[in-house]
Amino acid sequence: MGIFDLFSKRQRRARGEMPDVYSYDKLPESLRVQIVHIIQDSFGRDHYGHHCAEDAYGFVKQTLCREYGLFELVQYPKSDAESVFSFFLAEESTERALDVVELCFKFINTYIPDNQSYRYHTDRELEAEEAVSELNERFREHGIGFQFESNELIRLDSNFLHAEAVKPTLALLRGEAFKGANEEFLLAHEHYRHGRHKECLVDALKALESTMKAICKGRGWASQSNDTAKTLINTCLNNGLIPSFLESQVGSLRSLLESGVPTVRNKLGGHGQGPDLTVVPEYLARYSLNLTATSILFLIEANAAKK
């Protein structure tokens, strides 16, 4: 069905009432209702005698119940769909509400496109790509700082950084050679979304290291599985990963990479914290994620450009 630019929406924009700062701790009721519409249109309605959509809602309900240690999401639901949506609309925990969104959209984005029987036996209004696009646009309209990317909900802190660094990095990491780095980079984002900032730093560095290991392996450059970030950076630089006309910038790049993600992680995330509790602030975890994204993007693009 898509998104309509209604008169009231245009007027809110004209009055400067559209949100320009991201919120993370609340999903407005109107947004939840819009998300329910998207899920309903994507899951579809079963043809007579078939139960594909019904089973899909059952899968979502049972998965949530099992993970939360519950027998039912809500009392006396008339159907699994009602159970899922009633829980989603009433749930006070934003993280649990986002669990419903992520799980449903994983199903929409992965299972339905690959299942011919599901597509044949249901009437659906939205295909996966359209559903994800509308979800992300609804998040933006409401100023909610999340996007569904690479089959996961990713927390946003800047539209520019996401568009110019994080999103291109996720796209480049989808290749088989960078599978390990992709998993670690997504896990770092997952930790960040849930406020696990130490774990975020650890997996951010792992993603950077795995990217360099994959490049070294693809190029046949000598490296070991236990090489540190510093060793891997030196290997990449010594083998001319950077174009010769940028040779004068090598010193600056080496300083940036060596003093950036590795140092942040080593000082605050990668070792025992001793007798005093070490707290990693959110802004430092965010810096580490953004620096990881731009560093990975640079390394992969430099590798692709190298003869």
VEXRO-403529 format. One line per field, with one value per residue: residue number from 1; residue in one letter; x, y, z of N, C-alpha, C in turn. Coordinates in steps of 0.2 Angstrom, whole numbers, plus 2048, in hexadecimal, padded with zeros to 3 digits. Example, Ala and Ser with C-alpha at 12.3 -4.5 7.8 and 13.67 -1.06 7.14 Angstrom:
num <- c(1  2)
residuo <- c(a  s)
npx <- c(842  840)
npy <- c(7E4  7F5)
npz <- c(827  823)
capx <- c(83E  844)
capy <- c(7EA  7FB)
capz <- c(827  824)
cpx <- c(842  840)
cpy <- c(7F0  800)
cpz <- c(827  827)
***
This chain:
num <- c(1  2  3  4  5  6  7  8  9  10  11  12  13  14  15  16  17  18  19  20  21  22  23  24  25  26  27  28  29  30  31  32  33  34  35  36  37  38  39  40  41  42  43  44  45  46  47  48  49  50  51  52  53  54  55  56  57  58  59  60  61  62  63  64  65  66  67  68  69  70  71  72  73  74  75  76  77  78  79  80  81  82  83  84  85  86  87  88  89  90  91  92  93  94  95  96  97  98  99  100  101  102  103  104  105  106  107  108  109  110  111  112  113  114  115  116  117  118  119  120  121  122  123  124  125  126  127  128  129  130  131  132  133  134  135  136  137  138  139  140  141  142  143  144  145  146  147  148  149  150  151  152  153  154  155  156  157  158  159  160  161  162  163  164  165  166  167  168  169  170  171  172  173  174  175  176  177  178  179  180  181  182  183  184  185  186  187  188  189  190  191  192  193  194  195  196  197  198  199  200  201  202  203  204  205  206  207  208  209  210  211  212  213  214  215  216  217  218  219  220  221  222  223  224  225  226  227  228  229  230  231  232  233  234  235  236  237  238  239  240  241  242  243  244  245  246  247  248  249  250  251  252  253  254  255  256  257  258  259  260  261  262  263  264  265  266  267  268  269  270  271  272  273  274  275  276  277  278  279  280  281  282  283  284  285  286  287  288  289  290  291  292  293  294  295  296  297  298  299  300  301  302  303  304  305  306  307)
residuo <- c(m  g  i  f  d  l  f  s  k  r  q  r  r  a  r  g  e  m  p  d  v  y  s  y  d  k  l  p  e  s  l  r  v  q  i  v  h  i  i  q  d  s  f  g  r  d  h  y  g  h  h  c  a  e  d  a  y  g  f  v  k  q  t  l  c  r  e  y  g  l  f  e  l  v  q  y  p  k  s  d  a  e  s  v  f  s  f  f  l  a  e  e  s  t  e  r  a  l  d  v  v  e  l  c  f  k  f  i  n  t  y  i  p  d  n  q  s  y  r  y  h  t  d  r  e  l  e  a  e  e  a  v  s  e  l  n  e  r  f  r  e  h  g  i  g  f  q  f  e  s  n  e  l  i  r  l  d  s  n  f  l  h  a  e  a  v  k  p  t  l  a  l  l  r  g  e  a  f  k  g  a  n  e  e  f  l  l  a  h  e  h  y  r  h  g  r  h  k  e  c  l  v  d  a  l  k  a  l  e  s  t  m  k  a  i  c  k  g  r  g  w  a  s  q  s  n  d  t  a  k  t  l  i  n  t  c  l  n  n  g  l  i  p  s  f  l  e  s  q  v  g  s  l  r  s  l  l  e  s  g  v  p  t  v  r  n  k  l  g  g  h  g  q  g  p  d  l  t  v  v  p  e  y  l  a  r  y  s  l  n  l  t  a  t  s  i  l  f  l  i  e  a  n  a  a  k  k)
npx <- c(804  80A  811  808  809  801  7F6  7F6  803  80B  809  80E  81B  81D  81B  826  825  829  833  844  84E  854  84B  84B  846  838  82A  81E  80C  805  80F  811  805  805  810  80A  801  80A  810  804  800  80C  80D  801  7F1  7EA  7E6  7D7  7D6  7E4  7F2  7FD  800  7FA  802  80E  80C  80B  817  81F  818  81B  829  82C  826  82D  83A  838  834  826  815  80A  808  7FF  7EF  7E2  7E2  7DA  7E0  7F0  7F5  7EE  7F3  801  800  7F9  801  80C  807  804  80F  81B  828  834  83F  83A  82F  835  83B  831  82E  83B  83B  830  833  83F  839  831  83A  843  83E  831  834  83B  833  829  81D  816  815  80C  801  7FB  7F3  7FB  800  80B  81C  82C  837  830  829  833  839  82E  82C  839  837  82C  832  83B  832  82C  837  83E  84C  851  854  850  85C  866  860  85D  859  860  868  867  871  874  86E  876  883  87E  879  885  88F  88C  882  887  892  88C  887  892  898  890  895  89B  8A9  8AA  8A2  8A4  8A8  89D  893  899  899  88B  887  88E  886  87A  87D  880  873  86C  873  87E  88D  89A  89C  898  8A3  8AD  8A8  8A8  8B6  8B9  8B3  8B9  8C6  8C3  8C0  8CC  8D3  8CC  8CF  8DD  8DE  8D7  8E0  8EB  8F5  900  8FA  8F4  8E8  8E7  8EB  8ED  8E4  8ED  8F8  8F2  8EE  8FA  8FF  8F5  8F8  906  906  901  8F4  8EE  8EC  8FA  8FB  8F6  8FF  906  8FC  8FC  902  8F9  8ED  8F1  8F3  8E6  8DE  8E5  8E4  8D7  8C9  8D0  8D7  8CD  8C5  8CE  8D2  8C6  8BD  8C2  8CA  8CD  8C4  8C9  8CA  8C1  8B1  8AF  8A7  8A1  89D  88E  890  89E  89D  895  89D  8A8  8A1  89D  8AA  8AF  8A7  8AA  8B8  8B8  8B1  8BA  8C5  8C0  8BC  8C8  8CE  8C7  8CA  8D7  8E3)
npy <- c(7FA  806  817  825  836  840  84E  853  84E  855  862  862  860  86D  875  872  867  85A  84D  850  84A  83B  82E  821  819  818  812  819  818  81A  817  809  804  806  7FE  7F2  7F1  7F0  7E4  7DB  7DD  7D8  7CA  7C5  7BE  7AE  7A3  79A  78B  78A  78E  796  7A4  7A4  79B  7A2  7AC  7A4  79F  7AB  7AE  7A3  7A3  7AF  7AC  7A1  7A7  7B1  7A9  7A6  7A0  7A5  7B4  7BE  7BE  7B3  7B3  7B5  7B0  7AC  7B7  7C1  7C0  7C3  7D1  7D7  7D6  7DD  7EA  7EE  7EC  7F3  7F3  7FA  7F3  7E5  7E7  7EB  7DF  7D7  7DE  7DC  7CE  7CB  7D2  7CC  7BF  7C4  7C9  7BE  7B1  7B1  7B6  7AB  7A0  798  792  798  7A5  7A2  79D  7A8  7B8  7C7  7D8  7DF  7DD  7D6  7E0  7EC  7EC  7ED  7FA  802  801  806  813  817  817  821  82C  82D  831  827  81E  812  806  7F9  7EF  7E4  7D9  7DB  7E6  7F5  801  813  821  82C  832  835  82F  822  820  823  81B  810  808  806  7FE  7F3  7EE  7EB  7E1  7D6  7CC  7BC  7BA  7C3  7BF  7BB  7C7  7CF  7C9  7CC  7DA  7DD  7D7  7E0  7EB  7E7  7E5  7F2  7F8  7F2  7F8  7F2  7F6  7F3  7E6  7EA  7F2  7E7  7DF  7E7  7EA  7DC  7DB  7E4  7DE  7D2  7D6  7DA  7CF  7C7  7CE  7CC  7BE  7BC  7C3  7BC  7BF  7BE  7B9  7B6  7AC  7B2  7BF  7CF  7DF  7E9  7E3  7DE  7E9  7EF  7E5  7E6  7F3  7F2  7EA  7F2  7F6  802  80E  814  822  827  825  82E  830  825  825  82D  825  819  81D  821  815  80D  814  815  80B  7FF  804  80A  7FF  7F6  7FD  7FE  7F4  7E7  7E0  7D9  7E2  7E5  7EA  7F5  7FA  7FB  807  808  816  81B  824  821  814  816  81E  815  80B  813  816  80A  806  80F  80C  7FF  800  808  7FF  7F4  7FA  7FF  7F3  7EE  7F7  7F5  7EE)
npz <- c(800  803  808  80B  808  812  814  821  826  81D  822  82F  82D  827  831  839  841  840  847  84B  852  857  860  86C  876  876  86E  864  866  859  850  853  84F  841  83E  841  836  82B  82E  82D  820  81A  81F  81A  815  817  80A  808  811  814  81E  81F  823  82F  836  835  83E  84A  84B  84E  85A  862  863  869  876  87A  87B  885  890  892  891  88A  881  883  88C  888  879  869  85E  857  850  856  863  861  85C  866  871  86C  86A  877  87F  88B  88B  881  87B  87A  872  866  864  85F  853  84C  84B  844  838  834  830  826  81D  81A  81B  814  806  801  801  7F7  7F8  803  7FD  7F3  7F9  800  802  7FF  803  803  7FE  803  802  801  80D  816  812  815  823  827  823  82B  838  836  834  840  848  84E  853  84B  83F  833  82D  824  828  836  844  845  84F  84C  84C  845  837  82C  82E  82F  822  81A  81F  828  821  814  818  81E  812  80B  813  811  808  806  80A  814  81E  82C  831  82F  837  844  843  843  84F  857  856  85B  868  86B  869  874  87F  883  885  887  881  874  870  870  865  85B  858  855  849  841  841  83B  82F  829  82A  821  815  815  813  807  7FF  800  809  817  826  837  840  84D  84C  851  851  84E  848  83D  837  833  82A  820  81C  819  80E  804  803  803  7F6  7EC  7EA  7F5  7FE  807  810  818  825  82D  82B  831  83E  841  840  849  855  857  856  85B  867  86E  871  877  883  88A  887  885  88F  89F  8AC  8B9  8CA  8CA  8C4  8B3  8A9  899  890  886  87C  878  874  869  861  85F  857  84B  847  844  83A  82F  82E  82A  81E  817  816  80E  802  7FE  7FC  7F2  7E8  7E6  7DB)
capx <- c(800  80F  810  805  80B  7FB  7F6  7F8  80A  80F  808  812  822  81E  81C  82C  824  82C  839  84B  853  852  849  84D  843  831  827  817  807  803  814  810  7FF  808  814  806  7FE  80F  810  7FE  801  811  80C  7FC  7EB  7EA  7E1  7D3  7D9  7EB  7F4  804  801  7F9  808  813  80B  80C  81F  821  816  81F  830  82C  824  833  83F  836  832  81F  810  806  80A  7F9  7EA  7DC  7E2  7D6  7E4  7F7  7F6  7EC  7F8  807  7FF  7F7  807  811  804  803  816  81E  830  836  843  836  82B  83A  83C  82B  830  840  83A  82B  836  843  835  82F  840  847  83A  82C  836  83E  82E  824  816  813  813  807  7FA  7F9  7F2  7FF  7FF  812  822  831  83A  82B  827  839  839  829  82E  83E  835  828  837  83E  82D  82B  83D  841  853  852  853  851  861  86A  85B  85D  858  866  867  86A  873  875  86C  87C  887  87B  879  88B  894  88A  87E  88C  896  888  886  898  899  88C  898  89D  8AF  8AA  89D  8A6  8A8  896  890  89B  897  884  887  890  880  875  880  87F  86C  86A  876  884  892  8A1  89B  898  8AA  8B1  8A6  8AA  8BD  8BA  8B0  8BF  8CC  8C1  8C0  8D3  8D5  8C9  8D3  8E3  8DD  8D6  8E6  8F1  8FA  901  8F7  8F2  8E1  8E7  8EE  8EA  8E2  8F3  8FC  8EE  8EE  901  8FF  8F2  8FC  90D  904  8FF  8EC  8EC  8EF  900  8FA  8F4  905  907  8F7  8FD  903  8F3  8E9  8F3  8F1  8DE  8DC  8E8  8E2  8D0  8C6  8D4  8D9  8C7  8C3  8D3  8D2  8BF  8B9  8C5  8CE  8CA  8C3  8CC  8C5  8BC  8AC  8B0  8A1  8A2  897  88B  893  8A4  89B  893  8A3  8AB  89D  89E  8B1  8B0  8A4  8AE  8BE  8B6  8AF  8C0  8C9  8BD  8BC  8CF  8D0  8C4  8CD  8DE  8E4)
capy <- c(800  80C  81C  82B  83D  843  855  854  84D  85B  868  861  862  874  878  870  863  853  84C  850  847  834  82B  81A  816  817  811  81C  813  81A  813  802  802  806  7F8  7EC  7F1  7EE  7DD  7D8  7DD  7D4  7C3  7C4  7BA  7A8  7A0  795  785  78B  791  799  7AA  7A2  797  7A7  7B0  79F  79F  7B1  7AE  79E  7A5  7B4  7A9  79D  7AB  7B4  7A5  7A7  79B  7A9  7BB  7C1  7BA  7B1  7B6  7B1  7AD  7AE  7BE  7C6  7C0  7C7  7D8  7DA  7D7  7E3  7F1  7F0  7EB  7F9  7F3  7FB  7ED  7E0  7E9  7EA  7D8  7D5  7E1  7D9  7C7  7CB  7D4  7C6  7BB  7C7  7CA  7B8  7AB  7B1  7B6  7A5  79B  799  78F  79E  7AA  7A0  79C  7AD  7BE  7CB  7DE  7E1  7D9  7D8  7E6  7F1  7EC  7F0  801  806  801  80B  81A  819  818  828  831  82E  832  821  81D  80B  804  7F2  7EE  7DE  7D4  7DD  7ED  7F9  808  818  827  832  830  836  82A  81C  820  823  817  809  805  803  7F9  7ED  7EB  7E8  7DB  7D0  7C7  7B6  7BB  7C7  7BC  7BC  7CF  7D1  7C7  7D0  7E1  7DD  7D6  7E6  7F0  7E4  7E7  7F9  7F9  7F0  7FB  7EE  7FA  7F0  7E1  7EE  7F3  7E1  7DC  7EC  7E8  7D6  7DC  7E7  7D9  7CD  7D9  7DA  7C8  7C4  7D1  7C9  7B8  7BD  7C5  7B7  7C2  7BA  7BB  7B1  7AD  7B5  7C5  7D5  7E4  7ED  7DE  7DD  7F0  7EF  7E0  7E9  7F9  7F0  7E7  7F7  7F6  809  810  817  829  829  823  833  830  81F  826  82F  820  814  820  821  80F  80A  817  816  806  7FB  807  80A  7F8  7F3  800  7FE  7EE  7E1  7DD  7D9  7E9  7E6  7EB  7FA  7F8  7FF  808  80B  81B  81A  828  81E  80E  818  820  80F  808  817  816  803  806  813  809  7F9  803  80A  7FA  7F0  7FE  7FF  7ED  7ED  7FB  7F3  7E9)
capz <- c(800  803  80C  808  80B  814  815  828  826  81A  826  835  82A  825  838  83C  847  83F  84B  848  857  858  866  86C  87C  876  867  865  864  852  84C  854  84B  83B  83D  840  830  827  82F  82B  819  817  820  816  817  814  806  80B  812  815  825  81F  827  836  838  836  845  84F  84C  852  861  866  863  86F  87C  87C  87D  88B  895  893  88E  886  881  886  88E  884  873  865  859  858  84E  85B  869  860  85C  86C  875  869  86B  87E  883  88D  88A  87A  878  879  86C  861  863  85B  84C  849  84A  83E  832  832  82D  81F  819  819  81A  80E  7FF  7FF  802  7F2  7FB  807  7F9  7EF  7FD  804  7FE  803  800  803  7FD  809  801  802  814  81A  811  819  82A  829  822  831  83D  835  835  848  84B  852  850  849  838  832  828  824  82C  83D  846  846  852  849  850  841  830  827  82F  82D  81A  817  822  82B  81C  80F  81B  81E  80B  808  817  80F  804  809  80C  81A  822  833  833  82F  83D  849  843  845  856  85B  855  85F  86F  86C  86A  87B  884  885  881  887  87C  86E  86E  86E  85F  856  856  852  842  83D  840  837  828  827  829  81B  810  814  810  800  7FB  801  80E  81D  82C  83B  843  853  84B  854  84C  84C  844  837  833  830  825  81A  81A  816  807  7FF  802  801  7F0  7ED  7EA  7FC  803  80C  815  81C  82C  830  82B  836  844  842  841  84F  85B  857  859  85F  86D  872  873  87C  889  88D  886  883  894  8A6  8AF  8BF  8D0  8CA  8BF  8AD  8A5  892  88E  880  876  876  870  862  85D  85C  851  845  845  841  833  82A  82D  826  817  813  814  809  7FC  7FC  7FA  7EB  7E3  7E5  7D5)
cpx <- c(804  80D  80D  807  805  7FC  7F9  800  80E  80F  80D  819  823  81E  822  82B  826  832  83F  850  850  850  84A  849  83B  82F  820  812  805  808  813  80A  801  80C  810  803  803  810  80A  7FF  806  810  806  7F6  7EB  7E5  7DD  7D6  7E1  7EC  7FB  805  7FF  7FF  80E  812  80C  813  821  81F  81A  826  830  82B  82A  838  83E  834  82A  81B  80C  809  805  7F4  7E4  7DC  7DD  7DA  7EB  7F9  7F4  7F1  7FE  806  7FD  7FD  80B  80E  804  80A  819  825  831  83A  83F  831  82F  83B  837  82C  835  83F  835  82F  83C  83F  833  834  844  843  835  82E  839  839  828  81D  813  811  80C  800  7F8  7F8  7F6  7FF  806  817  827  834  836  82A  82D  83A  834  82A  834  83C  830  82D  839  838  82C  831  840  847  855  851  854  856  865  866  85C  85B  85E  865  86B  86C  873  873  872  881  885  87B  880  890  891  886  883  890  893  887  88C  89A  895  88F  89B  8A4  8AF  8A4  89E  8A5  8A1  892  892  899  88F  883  889  88A  87B  877  87E  877  869  86E  87C  88A  899  8A1  89B  89F  8AE  8AF  8A8  8B1  8BD  8B8  8B6  8C4  8CA  8C1  8C7  8D5  8D2  8CD  8D9  8E3  8DB  8DB  8EC  8F6  8FA  8FE  8F5  8EB  8E1  8EA  8EA  8E8  8E8  8F7  8F8  8EE  8F5  902  8FB  8F6  903  90C  901  8F7  8EA  8F0  8F5  900  8F8  8F9  906  902  8F8  8FD  8FD  8EE  8EA  8F1  8EA  8DC  8DE  8E5  8DA  8CC  8CA  8D5  8D2  8C5  8C8  8D3  8CC  8BB  8BC  8C9  8CA  8C9  8C6  8C7  8C0  8B7  8AD  8A9  8A3  89C  894  88E  89A  8A2  899  899  8A7  8A8  89E  8A5  8B2  8AD  8A8  8B5  8BD  8B5  8B5  8C4  8C6  8BD  8C3  8D1  8CD  8C7  8D4  8DF  8E7)
cpy <- c(806  811  822  831  841  84A  857  853  853  861  868  862  869  878  876  86B  85C  852  84C  84D  840  832  824  816  816  816  814  817  814  816  80B  800  802  800  7F2  7EC  7EE  7E6  7D9  7D8  7D9  7CC  7C1  7C0  7B4  7A6  79B  78E  784  78E  794  79F  7A9  79F  79C  7AA  7AB  79F  7A5  7B0  7A9  79F  7AA  7B1  7A5  7A1  7AF  7B0  7A5  7A1  79F  7B1  7C0  7BC  7B9  7B4  7B2  7AE  7AF  7B5  7C3  7C6  7C4  7CF  7DB  7DB  7DD  7EA  7F3  7F0  7F2  7F9  7F4  7F6  7E7  7E1  7E9  7E3  7D5  7D8  7DD  7D2  7C7  7CD  7CF  7C1  7BD  7C7  7C4  7B3  7AB  7B2  7AF  79F  79C  797  795  7A3  7A8  79F  7A2  7B3  7C3  7D2  7E1  7DC  7DB  7DE  7EC  7F2  7EF  7F8  805  806  806  812  81C  81A  81F  82D  832  830  82D  81F  816  80A  7FC  7F1  7E7  7D9  7D5  7E4  7F0  7FF  80D  81E  82D  82F  830  830  823  81B  81F  81E  810  805  802  7FE  7F3  7EA  7E8  7E1  7D5  7CB  7C2  7B7  7BF  7C5  7BD  7C3  7D1  7CF  7CB  7D7  7E2  7DC  7DC  7EB  7ED  7E5  7EE  7FB  7F7  7F3  7F7  7F1  7F7  7EA  7E4  7EF  7ED  7DF  7E1  7EB  7E1  7D7  7DF  7E2  7D4  7CF  7D8  7D3  7C5  7C7  7CE  7C2  7B8  7BF  7C0  7BA  7BE  7BD  7B5  7B2  7B1  7BC  7CB  7DA  7E8  7E9  7DE  7E4  7F1  7EB  7E3  7EF  7F7  7ED  7EC  7F7  7FD  80B  815  81F  82B  827  828  834  82A  820  828  82A  81B  817  820  81A  80C  80D  818  810  801  7FD  807  804  7F5  7F6  7FF  7F8  7E7  7DD  7DD  7E1  7EA  7E7  7F0  7F8  7FD  800  80B  810  819  81E  825  818  810  81B  81A  80B  80C  816  80F  803  809  810  803  7FB  805  804  7F5  7F4  7FE  7F9  7EC  7F1  7F9  7EE  7E3)
cpz <- c(800  808  809  80C  80D  815  81C  829  823  81F  82C  833  829  82C  83C  842  846  844  848  84C  858  85F  866  871  87C  86F  868  863  85C  84E  84D  850  844  839  83D  839  82B  828  82C  823  816  819  81C  819  814  80F  80A  80B  814  81B  825  823  82E  839  83A  83D  84B  850  850  859  865  867  869  875  87F  87F  884  891  897  88F  889  886  884  888  889  87D  86E  85F  85B  856  853  861  867  860  862  871  873  86B  873  882  884  88C  882  877  876  873  866  85F  85E  854  849  847  844  838  82F  82E  826  81A  816  817  814  807  7FD  7FF  7FD  7F4  7FF  802  7F5  7F3  801  800  802  7FF  7FF  802  802  808  803  809  818  819  815  820  82B  828  828  837  83C  836  83C  84B  850  84F  84F  842  837  82C  829  829  834  83E  848  849  84E  84E  84C  83A  82B  828  82D  825  817  819  824  825  817  812  81C  817  809  80C  815  80B  809  80D  813  81F  82A  835  833  835  843  849  845  84C  85A  85B  85A  866  870  86D  871  880  887  882  881  881  875  86B  86C  867  859  853  853  84A  83E  83C  83B  82F  825  826  823  815  80F  811  809  7FC  7FC  805  814  823  830  83E  84A  853  84E  84F  84A  847  83D  833  830  82A  81F  818  816  80F  802  7FE  801  7FB  7F1  7ED  7F1  801  808  812  81A  823  830  830  831  83D  846  844  847  855  85B  85A  85D  866  871  875  879  883  88D  88C  886  889  89A  8A9  8B5  8C5  8CF  8C3  8B9  8A9  89E  891  887  87A  874  872  869  85E  85A  857  84B  843  841  83A  82E  829  828  81F  813  811  80E  802  7FA  7F9  7F3  7E6  7E1  7DF  7D8)
***
